[in-house]
Amino acid sequence: MAEQFRSPGPGPALPSANFRLYSPSVHRAHRRRPGVLAIGAWLTVAAWAGAAHAAPGEDEWQLSARLGLGDLDVDGRAPLGAIGGADLEYGFNDAWAARLSVGSGFHPVDADLMKHLPGGTARTTFALAGVTYTFDVLRLVPFIQTGVGVINFSGAVVKPGTAFDAELGLGADYLVTRRWAVGGVLQYQFTPAQLFGSPMDFGGTSFYFALSARISWLF
């Protein structure tokens, strides 16, 4: 038994390396344990991140509903009103998606007899086709978007009709689960010809400047 324990000095005796209950294989197992634990921890984090990393990707669809407030510029006045819409997106890859958007706005206005402006509700309906680029950061997914289409004015406006429309937007979604997300989007809609004529003023006069909350379903 004297060979089984060595005591280099004061303190408890230490097992000898040739003690059969503390063999070289046990030494190797103890040396491997930190590496095994590190690999296990890394795999756990990677699995969690993979579950959270659920932005619309290749061959995935995203359907979103929007509701917010918009500042409509028409007939020289800018009434604030409610704006709602829907977006359908299809992912080419993890960053780029094609997008179709439709929306409508309702803006109460007062009559101005001096300027011959009608009172009531100015209504808009628009449809756009474009692309979305996402910056996927785990559960928070910022994005930018652009598109072109048409917008129709009706109701309490001087000249009802349809015009060419373009859009720039930015926003972010937060992934509550892999299939559901909530977020917000800031949209700027304008006439492209106005933007080219006054780029420093973003076209000078916009159709819409809107901020909306949205909920999305990924499938």
N, C-alpha and C positions, 0 to 999 in steps of 0.2 A: 504494500500500500504506500510505502514511502516514495515509490517512483511515480505514483499516480498524481501526486500533487507537489508543486514546487512553490515555495514561498520566498520571493526575492528579498523580502524584508518585512517590515511591519505591515500589517494588513492581512486580509483573508488570503488563503492559499488559492493559487490559480491552477486550473487543470493543465496537465501536461499534454503536449501535442500528440504523444503516442498513447494516450489513454483511449481505450477502445470505445468509450461512450462519447468521445469528442474527436472523431476520426477526421482525416483530411477531406473526405467527402462532405462532412458537416461544415467544415471551414469553407469549402467552395459554395455550398448552398447559402451560407450566411453572406458571402461576398456577392452572390447573384441577387439576393433579396431586394436591395435598393433599386437595381435595374428593373426587376420585375414589377415592383410597385410603381416606378416612374412610368413604365410602358402602360400599365393598367390605368393610371391616372390620366395619361395622355389620350388613351382610347376612350375613356369616359367623357372627357371634355370634347373630343372630336365628335363623338356620337351626339352629345347635346347640341353642339354647334351645327351639326348637319341637320338636326331636326328643326332648328330655328332658322337655318338658311333656306328660306322658302319663298324667295321672290319669284315672280312669274319667269319661268325658264323656257327652254326649248320645247316646242310642241305643247305648251301649257296655255290655258285661257284664263282671263281675269275679267269678271263682270263687276262693275262699280256703279253705285247710285250716289248722286251728289245733291246737296241742298245748301244754299247759302244766300249771301247778299251781293248784289251787283249794282254798279254805278253806270247807268246807260246814258250815252251822249247822243242826243238826237234833237233836232230843231233848235239848237243853241241852248238847251237846258240839259241838266244831268240828274234826273230823279233816281233816288235809291229805291230798290225793290228786291223782291224775292226772285231767286233763280235756282232752277233745278235741272237735273239732267242725268244721263247714263253714259258709261263708257264700256266698250267691249275691246279687249286687247288680246293679241295672239303673239306669243313669244317666239322669235326666230332663234334666240339663244338666251343666255342668262342676262344680257344687257339690253338688247334691242327688241322692241315689240311694235307691231302694227296696231293702229288704234282707229276705231270709229266712235264718234261722239255725237250725241244729240242733246238738245237742251231748250229750255224756254224760260222767259222772264216776264214778270208782271210789275209795272212801275206806275204808281199813281201820280198824276200831274194835275195842277190847277190850271184853269183857263186863264189866258192872258189876252184880253180883248184888244189892248193897244198893239200887240204884236200879231194878232189874229192866230193865236195858238189855242187849240182845243183843250178841254179838260176831260178827265176820265182816267183811263188806264192805258198806258203805252205797252204793247205786247210785242215780244220778239220770239222767234223760233229759229233755231240754227242747227246745221248739220256739218260735221267736219270729218275729214280723213287725214291721218298723219302718223307720226311715230313717237314712241316714248323711249327714253334712255334712262336706265336705272343704275344707281350706285348701291349695290347690295352690301349692307353692313349688318349681318346677322338679322336681328328682328326689326331694326330701323332701316327703311328702304327709301332714301331720297330719290327723286326723279326729275327730269326735265322733259318737256313735250312741245311739239309744234304740229301744226296742221293747217289745211286750207279747206274752204267749203263755201257755203252760202248762208246768209241771214235774212230773215223776213221781218219787216216792221208792219205792225197793224195797230188798230185801236186809235188812241188819242195822239196821232202824229199827223203832220201836215201832208206828207207824201208817203202813203203806204206803198210798199213794194219790197223787192228783193235785191240784195247787193252781194258782191263778192266779199268773202270774209277770210281772214287769216288769224292764227292764234299762236301765242307763246305762253308757256305755262311752266310752273315749277311747284313741287310739293313733296310730300313724304307720307309713307304708309308705315304703320306699326303692326307687325304680325302678331295677333293675339294667339292664333294657332297656325298650323301649316296651311289651313284652308280659308281662314278669315282674317281680315285686316281692317283697321280703321286709320284714317288719316285726313289730310287736308290738301287743297290745291289752290293756288293763286293763278288766275287766268287773265290774260290781256288779249282782247280781240280788236282787230283794226282792219283798215283797207290797205292792202299791200302797196298800192300806188302812193298813198299818203306817207307810208313809211319810207319809201325810196325818195320822196320829195323832201322829207324832213326827218332824217334818221336820228339826229341828235335829240329830237323831241318825241321819239318813238311814234312818228306819224302825226304829231300835233293833236289830232282828234281821234279818239278811240270809239269803237262801238261799245265795248264793255271793259270794265275793270272789276273783277269779281273774286270773292274769297268764299270757298265752300268747304264744308266737311263732307267726307265720303266714307262709305263702307264697301268693302270688296270681298268677293268670293272667288277663290282660285280653284280651277278644276281642269 
